[in-house]
Amino acid sequence: MKRFLAGSGLLAIVLGLLVAGCTGYNPAAKGPVVVSSKIDTEGGLLAQVIIQMLRDKGFQVTDKSQLGPTQVVRQAIISGEIDIYPEYTGNGAFFFNEADSAVWKDARLGYERVKVLDRQSNNIIWLQPAPANNTWAIAVPKALAQKENLKTLENLAAYVNRGGNIKMAASEEFVSSPAALPAFQKAYGFTLKQDQLLTLSGGNTALTEKAAAEGASGVNAAMAYGTDGSLAALGLVVLDDPRGVQPVYEPAPIVRSAIYEKYPELAGILNPVFETLTLQTLQDLNAKIAVQGQDAAAVARNYLVGKGFLK
Amino acid sequence: MNLRRWLAPDNVAVVGSIVGLGSFLLPWLNVKPNRVAAGTGLSLPDAAGGSGAAPILVLWLVCMALSFTVKGLWLRRALGLASNLVLVITLVLAGSAARSLSESAGPFSRISPDTGFWLALVACYLLIFASRRAGDASVLWRSLMSWSGLAVAAILLAAGWLNSLSIMQELAIQGDRFRAELWTHIILFAGSVAAGAAIGIPLGIMAERTRKAERPIFLITSITETVPSLALFGLLIPPLAALSFAFPALREVGIRGIGATPAIIALVIYSLLPIVRNTFVGLRGIDRGVIDAAAGIGMSPGQLFRRVKAPLAAPLVMDGVRTASVQAVGNAAVAALIGAGGLGAFIFQGFGQQAPDLILLGALPIIALAVLVDAVMNALVKLVTPRGVTRSAP
């Protein structure tokens, strides 16, 4: 009994030391910089892009990608547990309670606004975003799009209003948030009735896209994100939003100002890389990870080598 | 000939055989053109060919026949061997069928086990359980019936025979990440159970000794046990974050609002109730006569505790630690949601990408860990039981 207590006490102490997370101190390298991301495919990809670029430039990097949902990662950077992670410009509307402002519908204005607000409130620096709008969208199977000539949301509104068969799988948030489906419906002049909606509790576009592709429960439309990798593989097409209803969500690396002041070269390293990440590029890279099942680090590395950022 | 003489059905074995034969008819392997698309299910004869399916069918029929006449030692041993053999042949066929299918299905194809495969594993388990449950005097035969199939399965796994199956491909992609998360998971549950025991056993002793301490201790531990794990993790984040902001020194040591700290604190709280309760019951349940006798021969209270009470209560205390450990293995899976890592990270990534193989990559090791921890702790309980004491039924 005594030995058991002593042994467990020792284990608790050892555990405490391990939890403290000694990452090893190498005085020659720059850093250590902790790079993180949210638990999703694109977050993992962008985190690996950042990690590989920084390591190539002589930084000692700790990989804490796929850390958790948005709130956890946001709390982590504010409390200084992580140093860099990719965040979306449009999320500024929710972080700073400005969801009604029209500035988020414009890429440039939204970015400038969140850059100023985050610097003032949280000492977080926003680097240059990628020109890819990863915002909420509606996707339909290619067969349906070709049959009913659906290219934009205006076509979809006309199709629904003339009584076309539609059933959309979407998350609870998408259906009820005034910025999402209600905004689409108001701008394009159509309304989906309760029996034309399949509402899920989580915001999982992989699930909604799979449902639309397979026609599960009669679903033939899905909530999607602009840069989802599975769209092409599942045979879905995203409908254009010519009236610009959705806020713009462009991914950008955000850095704690303490780290940025120490290493201002971070902007010079990461900005040129993010500039090359267009919507199509991100879709392709996401597809390689989600559909082909390649490793995010390998996909990031191949891309960077191909573009000449890495040797 | 009187058929009734031979009829001795073992219910579990009969159910197992029926499940096994049923699994033969269901889809066995699922072939997907890529990681996210829906796949087509192939039955066992389609996937592995007639020459592969025939021995399996024969073995299931043999098991079915045996499960109706399993009277006597040798028939039971035959059933045990037959079910282990089915397990081994199923895995061998799955590995080779997956390999040949992936070669013809394209570079990004994924071959995963389907309903029939999983049901076959369930059937094997039921049959092995049935063949073992009547007991067997020979240690050799006991080990053979329980472990031979699993041992061969482990060898196949290690030798890479099953590498064409989708879950092994996910493992190959994750590589070092899997090892790191597995290690994190082990540290999370082992550390929290150790700390829980270090806190809980003294609490249990205190609760047993003084009436006044008993009620509040049990009240607190019972209430915290009913709080859902994710809620408890969430509740701990704001106070810990505030604490680490107020005292930056804590952040250096690793105590922050998210990550391992709230996870471990919550896991320790959860492991308290089984340990405190079992310590209390273990001490309370000691025969008064034994304590009187010990006091009668002049033992001091300290000696009484060390030489009589502790050894007698130890098996039950260790059983409480066992319960807490198995519970912690499962609860630690949720820790991934607050940035603590562990095998749960794969489960949540799998949800996000709708990749069932990634979910299994997280879930199956957790199940295996829980079974392993249970077995090890059971052995520890037996070790701690003083010789001359027969362990009472749990």
Interface residues (C-beta under 8 A of the other chain):
Chain A: M1 K2 F4 L5 G7 S8 G9 L11 A12 L15 L18 V19 A20 G21 I39 D40 T41 K64 Q66 L67 G68 P69 V72 V73 Q75 A76 S79 G80 E81 G202 N204 A206 L207 K210 A213 E214 S230 A233 L234 A290 V291 Q292 G293 Q294 D295
Chain B: N34 R35 V36 A37 A38 P107 F108 R110 Q169 E170 I173 Q174 G175 I187 A190 G191 A194 A195 A197 A198 I201 I237 A241 S244 F245 R251 V253 G254 R256 G257 I258 G259 A260 T261 I264 R306 A310 P311 A314 V317 M318 A336 L337 I338 G339 A345 F348 Q349 F351 G352 Q353 Q354 A355 V384
